[in-house]
Amino acid sequence: MGTLLRDCTVIDCTGAPPIDDAAVLVGDDGRIADVGPRGEVVGRAGDGHAVIDLDGDTLMPGLWDAHVHLGAVVPPWEANFRGETEAHYAYRCVRKAQDNLNAGVTSLRTMGDRHNADLQLKRAIEDGTLVGPRLWVAGDVMWSREEAGVDAFRAKARERLRQGVDHIKLFATRGIAWPAETIAHTICSPAELRAAIEEAHRWRKPATVHAIGDEGVVMAAEAGADSVEHGFVLGDDGIRAMVENNCVYSPQLTVTEAWNERTIEDEGCFPAWFLKNAIEARVVHHAAFRKAVEAGLTFVPGVDNLTRFPWSPGIETYNGKPALVTEIRLMAENGLTKMQALQAATLNVARLCRADADLGTLERGKLADLISVDGDPLVTIDALYDVRFVMKGGRVIRSDHRSSPIAFLPGRP
């Protein structure tokens, strides 16, 4: 017996126009069996399906966060977790993953967690021990900041790939949370990056590079990185290199929106170097993103870690709401159309993770990772804050709607 979702508008995120008064039939294999105008889908469906009325919601593919750390903690909170056990770190990872799923983020692309906690959590979710979103994981990535030499980079990348990671994460530069003269300072050589990226590609896995300024971004793009993370002080040379090397850009606009001079000074608990780094990152970031849009780059949204006051476990928030929606909205406010912003958070990440044969759009044959929201995100992205239904692989995770395990007559709406 399948599940019929009806009384909704469908945005399939392929770029096609929305389907009003639509229905979606989900098969008992967890895949989308049919989608289209309600009368046509109901007519083809036959009897015996569970029915969920979505009360006029917009139904679309589940969201992806393309840059998340499940357990990492940033200043000023990190001191509170010194001496934390591996078990407690893992519990925080579970909480954050599950909070994301309940907020409609059905897939996460992790960018590094201590103890390979993300890798272990992925296995626990896939074997049914825990309920959580789909994970594409990097494992423990700190080696990239510590190792030196081409052979060491190749060996460490191979070690992680052998452990089962889905992509290789590398650091080309420093970042906001590191004391330095400039956050754009490079910390490895082009040859080291290339060795690790070549190894990832040999295993048919993507590689992503943390790079802040043009020197690191150009180095990453020319070494073959599939995506670049941050680009906080990105310039024309970096944008050009990403375009020429078909590199996806994951900017974390919410980081520089949240880590601003006023907030940091008001809280009064940050060291002077952190304030300097945050200001350096913020000055050009959003303007650089707008230039990247004009250049035709492909984008994916990610939240990273934000300085929440007071600190709380679980999903990253901005002004008390899921920060991924803020990231998608900032992408739309800085040059993307609303449809392009939605595709960035669905289809584009699925493609980057090489999972678009099964995920990323609401189409027949794809896995039924679906959400419904009250409102139209093509009118206002903020509609994504009001998630009222979440389904993963045909299984209802949460629903604010009534459902009926009843048969219905063919052709009857």
N, C-alpha and C positions, 0 to 999 in steps of 0.2 A: 504494500500500500504506500502510495506516495503522499505528498503534501501539496495542496493547492493554496497559493498565496494570491489573494484577489483584493479588489477595491484599492488599487494603488496606481501611481504613475511610475513608470520604469525609466530610469536613466541607466543605460547599459555600459556607459563609459567607453564605447567604441568611437564616439564622436557623432553617432547618429542622433537625430532629434528624439526627445522623450516620447514615450508611448503613454498616452492618457487612457484612463479606464482600462488598465492592463491586468494581466494575471500571469503567474509563473507557476509551472508544475515542476516540483522537485521529486525525482524518482527515489525509490528505496535504496538505490546505490549511492545516494548523497550527491548526485549530479543533476544539473538542470535539464529536464526532459523537454520542456516547451516554454516559450515566452512569446507574448504578443497581446493583441487586443483581447479583453476578457471573454467576449462571446466566442471568439475563435478557439482560444485555449481550452475553455470549459467544454466546448463542443467536441474537441478532439480527445479530451482527457478520459471520458468514460466515468464509471461509477467507482465508489469505494475508497476515495481519498479523504484524508483529514483536510479540513478547510480552516484557513486562518484569514479572517477579514482584517485588512490593514488600515481600515478607516480613513482612506484617502491619503495615506502617507506616500512619500517618495521612496521607492525601493531601488537599491543600487548595490554594486559590489562592495564587500567589506573593505575598509581602509587599511593601508599599510603605513607603518612608521619605518622609514628607511635608515634611521640612525638612532639607535637606542642602546643604552647601557642599563642592564637590568638591576645591577647591584652597585654600580659606581656612585661615589658621593664626591661632591665638589666643595670648595671653600664657600662659607666658613664652617661647614658641618663636618668635614672629614675627621677632625680631631675627636669627635664623639664616637667614632667607630674604630679607633685604634685598639687592637687586641680583640676585635670581633672574631668569633669562631666561624669556620667554614659553614657550619650548619645555619647560623643566623644569617650569614650572607645569602645562603641559598633560599631561606625563607623570604627574605626581602625580594629576591628575584621572582619567586612564585607570586607574591602579592602584586608586584608591578605588572607581570605578564597577565594575570587574571583581571586586574583593573583595566588594562588596555582592551582585553577582549570584551568586557562588559560595556565599554564605551564605544564599541563598534570597530575597534582596530583588530581585525581578524588575523593579521600577519605582521610580524616584526622582523626587521633585519638588524641583528645585534652587531655592535662595533667593538666588542671586547668586554669580557668579564673575568675577574680573578677566579682561580681554581677551575677554569673551564666550566663554570656554573651554568652558562647558557647552553653549552653542549649537553650537559647532563639533564638539564630541564627539558630540552627538546626531546631527548629519548624518553623521559618519563611521560611527556604529553603524548608522544606517538604510540607508546605501548599501553596507553589508557590508565596509567597510574594517577595522572593529574589531568584536569581540564585546563586548557589554555589555548592561546592563539598558535598559529603555525609560526615556527621559528626558522630563520636562516641565520646561522651563527658563525662567529669568528673565533670563539674560544678566548683563551688568555693571549692578549696581544702585546704585553709589555716587553717581550723579547725584542721587538722592533726598535725600542728606544735604547736598548742596552747592548745588543750585539754589534759587532763590527767585522767587516770583511764580506766579500762576495760569497765565499763558501759557507760562512756562518748564516747568512741570510737565506741561501738556498736550502741549507740543512734544516733550519728552523721552520721555514715554510713547509717543507716536505713533512716534517714531524707533525705539524698541525693538520695537514691534509690527511695524513695517515690516521690521525685521531678521529677524523670525520667532520671537520668544519666545512661550511658551505662556501666560504670565501676567505681570502687572505686580506687582513687589515694591516696597513703599514703606516708608519709615521715618517713624513718627510721633513716636518718642521716642528717647532715648539707650538704652544698654544696659550690661551688666556690664563689658564690656571698654573702656569709654570713661570717662575722668576726668570727674567731675561731682559736684555737690552731692547729686543724687539721680538714680538711673537712670530714674525716671519722667518726667523733664523733657521736655516736648514741644519739637520742633525744626521744626515746620511749622504752617501754619494749616489749619483745616477746609476752606477754599475751595481751597487747593492740593491737598489730598488728593482732594477731590471731583472736581476737574478731571481728574486722572490716572485715577481710577477710572471716571469717565464715559467717558473715551477707551477704556479697556480694554473696557468693556461695549459700546461702539459697534462694536468689532472682534470682539464675541462671545467675549471672553476674560475669565477671572476676574482679580481683583486681591486681593492679600494685603498686610497691613500689620503690620509690626513695632511692637508697642505694649506697654509694660511696665505702666503704671498706669492707673487709671480715666480720667484725662483723655484720654490717647491712645487707649484702647480705645473709649470713648464716641465720640470724634471719628471713629475708623475705622469703627465700626459704623454710625453715622448718615450717613457719607459713602457707604455702600453696599459696603464691603469684603466680599468673599466669605468671607475667613477672617482671623483675628487670630492672630499668632504671639507666644508667650511669656506675656504677662499675669502676670509674676512677682509683682507686687504688686497683683493684681486684687482688686477689692472688689465690693460689692453693685451699685453703679451700673454698673460695667462688665459684669457678668454680665447685668443686666437689659437693657442696651442690645444685647448680642449676641443675647439671646433675642428681643427685640422686632424685631430686624432680620434674623433668620434667618441669623446669622453663625456659621460653623464655628470651633471653638477648637482650636489646635495648641499645647499647653502646654510641651513640652520639659521634662518632669518630671525626666529624668535629668540635665539641666544643673544643677539646684539640688540634686539628690542627690549629684552628683560634686563640684561646686564648693562644698565646705563649709569651715567655719572650720578644722577640724582638718587637712584635707588641705593647704590653702593655707599654714597656719602651719608644718606639718611640712616642706614642701618649701623654705620660706625663700627663694624666688626671685621672689615677687610684690611689687609696690609696695603701699603701705598703702592707696591708694585702691581697688585691686582687691579687697582683702580686705573693705573696707567695703561695696563694691557687692555682692559675693557674699553677704554676710550679709543685706543689705537684701532681696535677691532670694529668699533661702531662707526667711525668717521665716514668711511667710504662704502661700507658693506652693501647697503640697500641700493645705493646708486650703481654699484658694480653689478648687482643682480639685474637691474634694469638694462644695463648694457649687454649683459649675457642673454637676456631675452631677445633683444634686437638682433643679436648675432645668430640666433636660431638654435641655441643649445637645448638639450633635453634635460629636464629637471626631475628630481624626486625629493619629497619633503621628509625631514627628520628633525627630531626635537633635541636630541643630545641630553644634557643635564642642565637644569635651571636652578637659580638661587631662590628657592621658595622660602618665604618667611610667614609663619614659622615652618621649619622643616617637617615634612610628613612623609610616610612611606607611600608607595604606590605610584600611580601614573603621574607623569610630569604635568604640572598645571601652570597656567598663566592667568592672572587675575581670578584664580579659583576654578578655572575651567580647563578641560583637556587641551594641552598646548599644541597638539598636532593640528587641531582645527585653526588655531591662531596662525600656525605656519602656512597652512593651505590658503587662509585668507590673505596673509601678507604676500604670498606669491601672486594672488589675483590683484592685489592693490598695487603691485610693482611691475605689472606688465602682462601677465598671463591672462587669457580669458578665463572665466569661471569654469568652462568645460575643460580647458587645458589644465587648470589647477586640480580639478577632480581626477583627470587622467594621470597627473603627476603622482597622486596618492593611491592609484589603483594600477592601471595598465603599465605605466612606466616602471614602477618598482618591480612588478611581476616580470617584465622583460629583463630588467637588470639582474634579477635573481634567476633568470632562465627558467621561470615557472609559468610563463604566459600561455602555454598550451593548456593549462588547467585552471588558471586563476587570472584575476585582473580585470575581467569584464563579465557582464551578465549575458551569457550566450549559451545556446544549447550545447550540451556535452561537457561544459565546464563544471568544476566543483561548486556546490551551492554554498559559498561563503558570501552571505548577503546581510545587508542592514536596511532598516527603514527609518526615516526621519520625518518629523512633523514639520512640513514646510518644503520649500523648493531651493536646494543649494545653488541652482542656476540663477536664482534671484538674489539670494543672500547666502554666502558660505556659512554664516553662523547657524543656519538650519542644522548643520552637522553636530552642533552641541546637543540637540534634542533627539538622541537616538532612542527609538521605542521598540526596536526588534533587532535581534542578532541571531544569525544562523551560521553554523560552521559545518561544512560537509553534510548538509541536510539535517543536522541536529539543531533544534532550537536551544540556544544558550540562554536567552531571556526574551520575554515578550510582554508588552503592555496591552496586548490585544486578545480578544476572545478567540478560542479555537474550538472546532467541533469535529470529532472523529466520525463523520457521517458520510453517507453516500449522497450523491446528487444526480439529478437527471442530466444526461448529455444535452448540451446546448442551452442549459438554463443558467443564467448569471447568478 
